Amino acid sequence: MTADEFKISLAKNEPPAGMSSCLAALWWDASGDWQRAHELVDDLETRDGMAVHAYLHRKEGDASNADYWYRRAGRRFEKLPLEEEWASLLQELLSAS
């Protein structure tokens, strides 16, 4: 799947079948369902899961929780605009799949 195909899929009611939990979390976040996105990564102990988790808490406005998850993911607290961080995470996840 490409980033453009991913973005086109946002017009649907559900993420495409077989999508990883991290990609599905970004899908739900972009679709306006932060809670559902968070539920998908809340218990993930992978670096990708923790990176998405950090992004979601940053978006929520919970900087201390975001910082915790960034550190667990081996990353620095992001200073990019949220839209750029989302796009960067999407590209990383799509490249890894």
Secondary structure by P-SEA (a helix, b strand, c coil): ccaaaaaaacccccccccccaaaaaaaaaaaccaaaaaaaccccccaaaaaaaaaaaaaacaaaaaaaaaaaaccccccccaaaaaaaaaaaaaaac
